[in-house]
Amino acid sequence: MKLAVIFGGMSTEHDVSIVSGTSIIKNLNQEKYEIFPIYIDEEGNWYHYTKEIEKIGNIEVGSKVEEIEILEEPIPFLKKMDCIFPVLHGLYGEDGTIQGMLELLKIPYVGCKVLASSISMDKAYTKIIFERAGLKQAPYVYIHKGKESYQYINKDFTEENYQIKELSKKIEKELLYPMFVKPSNSGSSVGIRKVTNKQELEEAIEYASNYDKKILVEQGINGKEIECAVLGNEEVKASCVGKILSAEEFYSFTAKYLNQDSKTSISDEVPKEITEEIRKQAIRAFKAVDGKGLSRVDFFLENETNEIIINEINTMPGFTNISMYPKLWERSGVSYPDLLDKIIELAMENK
C-alpha cells in the first residue's frame, strides 16, 4: 500500500505534529506499506521528507525538520497514494480543512470526516453537540471579539455587546472562580489561561483573542483529568482510562511537552464502575459528533462527588512517545504498530 504520512502544518501545534508524524513513520510496518513522508512548513509549503526511516531518532518538540525537498505538485502526488495519514493537529489539519480536500480528491484517509473534524475543533460548537447528547459539562460562557467590542453569546444565540470591563462583570455573575479562558479553535492547550480574579480574566480574554475571535470561559472543576481512547467506524471500542498528572497548575502546553515532571498514569485506581461509565460516555461523544476512525475523549472526575464531566474530544490525538492515545491502547492489549494497522484499515473501510 502506498501510504503518505503528512505532518507539520500551519497551526500552533506544528511542532507537536512533527513529533507525532515522525513517531508514526518509525512505527509503521515497512513490509506492509510503501511510506511517503510529507512535511508542511508553517507557511504552508509542502516537502518530501527524505530522511531514511531507520535513521529517524527520537525527535523532541521544537526540533526543526531538515533533509527535505520541495514537493512541486502536491495534488497529483497525493492522487497516486492508496491512503493518506494526515497527522496534523489543530487548524488546517484537524478542523476539516485537509479532510475536505482529500474528499474532493477521492483518496481514503485516516481519521474523522469533515463534519466531525470541524465540530470537534471548535470547542463552542462541540459543547452544543455534547449538551444535546446529555453529557455533563462545566458551566461556561461563549464570547466573540468584534472590531470595537465583545459579543456575549446567549444560549439562544442572541448577542449582547460589551467592552472588556463590563464583559468581565457579566461573566462573574455567571461563573465562579477559578475559570479557564480558551480560544474556541486551538489545541494542545495553546492560548489557555487559568484566572482567579477580574484583572486576570480581562487579560486572559484579550490573550485568547490573539488565537481565535471565538472564546470560551469555563468554570474550573476541582477534579482529576481522565482520558479515554476510542477506535472504530460503526462498531466503536473504548480503551481503558488514564490520568493526567500535571506538573503545573493545569495541563498547559509547557506542562504537556516541555516539563519532564508531568506524567500520565494508566492504573486501576479509578473504580471499575466509573471507568465503565467513562468508556460509555467516550463512545457516546464520538458518535454524537459522527466520529470515524479514532479520537481521544477527555474528562474530569470531580473530587468530592466522583461526577464525570466531559471536557473535549480530539479527532487527531498526539502520537508522540508520551501521548496518551497509543499508551491507552497498548495497556488495552494493542501494540503501537498494530494500532496503526487498525487505524489504516478503518480508513480503507470508510472510503
ZIJOGI-V997138 format. One record per residue. N is the residue number from 1. OMEGA is omega as a letter, one per 30 degrees, with the letter a starting at -180 (NA if undefined). NEAR is the number of other ideal C-beta (glycine too) atoms within 12 Angstrom. Layout:
BEGIN
N/OMEGA/NEAR ; N/OMEGA/NEAR
END
This chain:
BEGIN
1/l/25 ; 2/a/21 ; 3/l/37 ; 4/l/43 ; 5/a/43 ; 6/a/47 ; 7/a/44 ; 8/l/42 ; 9/a/38 ; 10/a/24 ; 11/l/36 ; 12/l/29 ; 13/a/42 ; 14/a/35 ; 15/l/33 ; 16/l/42 ; 17/l/48 ; 18/a/43 ; 19/l/36 ; 20/a/45 ; 21/a/44 ; 22/l/39 ; 23/l/36 ; 24/a/44 ; 25/a/38 ; 26/a/29 ; 27/l/33 ; 28/l/35 ; 29/a/23 ; 30/l/17 ; 31/l/10 ; 32/a/19 ; 33/l/29 ; 34/a/19 ; 35/l/36 ; 36/a/31 ; 37/l/39 ; 38/l/40 ; 39/l/39 ; 40/a/37 ; 41/a/26 ; 42/l/21 ; 43/l/13 ; 44/l/21 ; 45/a/20 ; 46/a/32 ; 47/l/27 ; 48/l/25 ; 49/a/34 ; 50/a/19 ; 51/l/25 ; 52/a/14 ; 53/a/25 ; 54/a/10 ; 55/l/15 ; 56/a/28 ; 57/l/16 ; 58/a/14 ; 59/a/32 ; 60/l/19 ; 61/a/30 ; 62/l/15 ; 63/l/22 ; 64/l/16 ; 65/l/32 ; 66/a/17 ; 67/l/17 ; 68/l/22 ; 69/a/18 ; 70/l/17 ; 71/a/26 ; 72/a/12 ; 73/a/12 ; 74/a/28 ; 75/l/18 ; 76/l/13 ; 77/a/23 ; 78/a/31 ; 79/l/19 ; 80/a/19 ; 81/l/34 ; 82/a/25 ; 83/l/37 ; 84/l/42 ; 85/a/47 ; 86/a/46 ; 87/a/49 ; 88/l/48 ; 89/l/50 ; 90/a/44 ; 91/l/34 ; 92/l/34 ; 93/a/45 ; 94/a/47 ; 95/a/40 ; 96/a/34 ; 97/a/26 ; 98/l/47 ; 99/l/38 ; 100/l/21 ; 101/a/26 ; 102/l/35 ; 103/l/21 ; 104/a/15 ; 105/l/22 ; 106/l/15 ; 107/l/32 ; 108/a/33 ; 109/a/43 ; 110/l/50 ; 111/a/45 ; 112/l/44 ; 113/a/30 ; 114/a/27 ; 115/a/24 ; 116/a/36 ; 117/a/45 ; 118/l/30 ; 119/a/36 ; 120/l/47 ; 121/a/41 ; 122/a/35 ; 123/a/42 ; 124/a/35 ; 125/l/30 ; 126/a/42 ; 127/l/37 ; 128/l/25 ; 129/a/30 ; 130/l/34 ; 131/a/21 ; 132/a/17 ; 133/l/26 ; 134/l/15 ; 135/a/35 ; 136/a/26 ; 137/l/32 ; 138/l/34 ; 139/a/23 ; 140/l/35 ; 141/a/37 ; 142/a/41 ; 143/a/43 ; 144/l/29 ; 145/l/30 ; 146/a/21 ; 147/a/10 ; 148/a/10 ; 149/l/19 ; 150/l/34 ; 151/l/26 ; 152/a/31 ; 153/l/32 ; 154/a/15 ; 155/l/16 ; 156/l/9 ; 157/l/14 ; 158/a/11 ; 159/l/18 ; 160/a/22 ; 161/l/20 ; 162/l/25 ; 163/a/20 ; 164/a/29 ; 165/l/19 ; 166/l/19 ; 167/a/36 ; 168/l/32 ; 169/l/17 ; 170/a/27 ; 171/l/38 ; 172/l/24 ; 173/a/14 ; 174/a/23 ; 175/l/28 ; 176/l/21 ; 177/f/24 ; 178/l/23 ; 179/l/36 ; 180/l/40 ; 181/a/46 ; 182/l/43 ; 183/a/39 ; 184/l/39 ; 185/l/37 ; 186/l/38 ; 187/a/45 ; 188/l/38 ; 189/l/40 ; 190/l/30 ; 191/a/34 ; 192/l/39 ; 193/l/37 ; 194/a/30 ; 195/a/33 ; 196/l/19 ; 197/a/15 ; 198/a/23 ; 199/l/17 ; 200/l/23 ; 201/a/38 ; 202/l/31 ; 203/a/21 ; 204/l/36 ; 205/l/43 ; 206/l/26 ; 207/a/25 ; 208/a/38 ; 209/l/33 ; 210/a/19 ; 211/l/33 ; 212/l/33 ; 213/l/24 ; 214/a/32 ; 215/l/44 ; 216/l/42 ; 217/a/45 ; 218/l/40 ; 219/a/27 ; 220/l/30 ; 221/l/33 ; 222/a/19 ; 223/l/27 ; 224/l/33 ; 225/a/38 ; 226/l/44 ; 227/a/46 ; 228/a/50 ; 229/l/46 ; 230/a/47 ; 231/l/40 ; 232/l/27 ; 233/l/29 ; 234/l/15 ; 235/a/14 ; 236/l/29 ; 237/l/28 ; 238/l/35 ; 239/l/37 ; 240/a/32 ; 241/l/43 ; 242/a/41 ; 243/l/32 ; 244/l/35 ; 245/a/25 ; 246/l/24 ; 247/l/19 ; 248/a/22 ; 249/l/19 ; 250/a/32 ; 251/a/33 ; 252/l/25 ; 253/a/30 ; 254/l/22 ; 255/a/26 ; 256/a/38 ; 257/a/35 ; 258/a/21 ; 259/a/20 ; 260/a/14 ; 261/l/12 ; 262/a/26 ; 263/l/21 ; 264/a/33 ; 265/l/23 ; 266/a/28 ; 267/a/19 ; 268/a/14 ; 269/l/17 ; 270/a/28 ; 271/a/17 ; 272/a/13 ; 273/l/12 ; 274/l/26 ; 275/a/32 ; 276/l/18 ; 277/l/27 ; 278/l/42 ; 279/l/33 ; 280/a/27 ; 281/l/36 ; 282/l/46 ; 283/l/30 ; 284/l/30 ; 285/a/44 ; 286/l/45 ; 287/a/29 ; 288/l/31 ; 289/a/40 ; 290/a/27 ; 291/l/41 ; 292/l/36 ; 293/a/43 ; 294/l/49 ; 295/l/49 ; 296/a/45 ; 297/a/48 ; 298/a/45 ; 299/l/42 ; 300/l/36 ; 301/a/34 ; 302/a/23 ; 303/a/14 ; 304/a/11 ; 305/a/14 ; 306/l/20 ; 307/a/24 ; 308/a/37 ; 309/a/35 ; 310/l/42 ; 311/a/43 ; 312/l/46 ; 313/l/47 ; 314/a/44 ; 315/l/45 ; 316/a/49 ; 317/l/49 ; 318/l/43 ; 319/l/46 ; 320/a/36 ; 321/l/25 ; 322/a/29 ; 323/a/36 ; 324/a/39 ; 325/l/47 ; 326/l/37 ; 327/a/34 ; 328/l/43 ; 329/l/36 ; 330/l/26 ; 331/l/26 ; 332/l/27 ; 333/l/13 ; 334/a/24 ; 335/a/17 ; 336/l/27 ; 337/l/25 ; 338/l/21 ; 339/l/36 ; 340/l/40 ; 341/a/28 ; 342/l/28 ; 343/l/44 ; 344/l/38 ; 345/l/25 ; 346/l/33 ; 347/a/35 ; 348/l/25 ; 349/a/18 ; 350/a/27 ; 351/NA/22
END
